[in-house]
Amino acid sequence: MRLEATLPDSRGDALVKLADELGLTRSQVVDEAVGLFLKAVLEIRRGRRLVTVDAVTPGPLCEMATPTLATLEWTTNAEPIRLPASAVAKMQGLVAAPRKPGARLRSAARRHAK
C-alpha cells in the first residue's frame, strides 16, 4: 500500500537520520513505527501500560505515553461511579433548586463580564 503523511520538519529529519543510521528505508522505519503503535494500542486496550525496563534493575524506568494512548486508556478503562441514593437525591435537589449566588460570586461575575 502506498501511503503519504505530513510530518513536522523535525520529525522528518529524525526519520531520515534514523533510517540512515539503521540502514533501512524510510518506508521500513514507518512500517516499524506503525507496528509498534498497533501493539501499544492493543496493550492499552487490555488494560496494560507501556514502560521501559532495564535488564538489570528491577521495576519500570519510564512509562511511555502519547496523547492518543492516554485518551484510549481513560476511555477504555472507565469505571462506573456508584453513589448512595441519598447523594443522588441531594444532587437532584441542588439541580432542581440551586442556591442563589452569594456576594463573592456576583462580584466575580461583574469583574469577568467587563
C-alpha positions as CSV (number, residue, x, y, z in Angstrom):
1,M,0.0,0.0,0.0
2,R,1.3,3.4,-0.8
3,L,0.8,6.0,2.0
4,E,1.5,9.7,2.3
5,A,1.9,11.5,5.5
6,T,2.7,15.1,6.6
7,L,5.3,15.3,9.4
8,P,6.9,18.3,11.1
9,D,10.3,19.0,9.6
10,S,12.0,18.0,12.9
11,R,10.3,14.5,12.8
12,G,11.1,14.2,9.1
13,D,14.7,14.9,9.7
14,A,14.8,12.5,12.6
15,L,13.2,9.8,10.4
16,V,15.8,10.3,7.6
17,K,18.6,10.2,10.1
18,L,17.3,7.1,11.9
19,A,16.8,5.3,8.6
20,D,20.4,6.1,7.5
21,E,21.8,5.0,10.9
22,L,19.9,1.7,10.8
23,G,20.5,1.0,7.1
24,L,16.7,1.0,6.5
25,T,14.5,2.7,4.0
26,R,12.1,5.4,5.3
27,S,9.2,3.0,4.5
28,Q,10.7,0.4,6.7
29,V,11.1,2.8,9.6
30,V,7.5,3.9,9.2
31,D,6.3,0.3,9.0
32,E,8.2,-0.4,12.2
33,A,6.6,2.6,13.9
34,V,3.1,1.7,12.8
35,G,3.6,-1.9,14.0
36,L,4.8,-0.6,17.4
37,F,1.9,1.8,17.7
38,L,-0.6,-1.0,16.9
39,K,1.0,-3.2,19.6
40,A,0.8,-0.2,22.0
41,V,-3.0,0.3,21.3
42,L,-3.6,-3.5,21.8
43,E,-1.9,-3.4,25.1
44,I,-3.7,-0.3,26.3
45,R,-7.0,-1.9,25.3
46,R,-6.0,-4.9,27.5
47,G,-5.6,-2.5,30.5
48,R,-1.8,-2.5,30.4
49,R,0.7,0.3,30.4
50,L,3.8,0.6,28.3
51,V,7.1,1.0,30.2
52,T,10.8,0.6,29.6
53,V,12.7,-1.7,31.8
54,D,16.4,-2.2,32.5
55,A,17.7,-5.8,32.1
56,V,19.5,-5.5,35.4
57,T,17.4,-3.1,37.6
58,P,14.0,-4.4,38.6
59,G,10.9,-2.3,38.0
60,P,9.9,0.1,35.3
61,L,12.2,3.0,34.5
62,C,10.0,5.1,32.3
63,E,6.3,5.0,31.2
64,M,5.7,5.6,27.6
65,A,2.6,7.6,26.6
66,T,1.2,9.7,23.8
67,P,-1.9,11.9,23.8
68,T,-3.7,9.2,21.8
69,L,-2.7,6.4,24.1
70,A,-3.6,8.3,27.2
71,T,-7.0,9.1,25.9
72,L,-7.5,5.5,24.9
73,E,-6.5,4.4,28.4
74,W,-9.0,6.7,30.0
75,T,-11.9,5.7,27.7
76,T,-11.1,2.0,27.7
77,N,-10.8,1.6,31.4
78,A,-13.7,3.7,32.6
79,E,-15.3,2.6,35.8
80,P,-18.9,3.4,36.9
81,I,-19.4,5.8,39.7
82,R,-21.6,4.3,42.4
83,L,-23.3,6.7,44.8
84,P,-25.7,6.1,47.6
85,A,-29.3,7.1,46.9
86,S,-29.1,9.9,49.4
87,A,-26.2,11.5,47.5
88,V,-28.1,11.2,44.2
89,A,-31.2,12.8,45.8
90,K,-29.1,15.6,47.2
91,M,-27.6,16.3,43.7
92,Q,-31.1,16.3,42.2
93,G,-32.3,18.7,44.8
94,L,-29.4,21.1,44.1
95,V,-30.1,20.9,40.4
96,A,-33.8,21.5,40.8
97,A,-33.4,24.4,43.3
98,P,-29.9,25.8,43.1
99,R,-28.7,28.2,45.8
100,K,-28.8,31.9,44.9
101,P,-25.4,33.4,44.1
102,G,-23.6,35.0,47.1
103,A,-21.8,38.3,47.1
104,R,-18.4,36.9,46.2
105,L,-19.9,35.1,43.1
106,R,-21.8,38.2,42.0
107,S,-18.6,40.3,42.4
108,A,-16.5,37.8,40.4
109,A,-19.1,37.7,37.7
110,R,-19.1,41.5,37.4
111,R,-15.3,41.6,37.1
112,H,-15.3,39.0,34.3
113,A,-18.2,40.5,32.4
114,K,-16.1,43.6,31.6
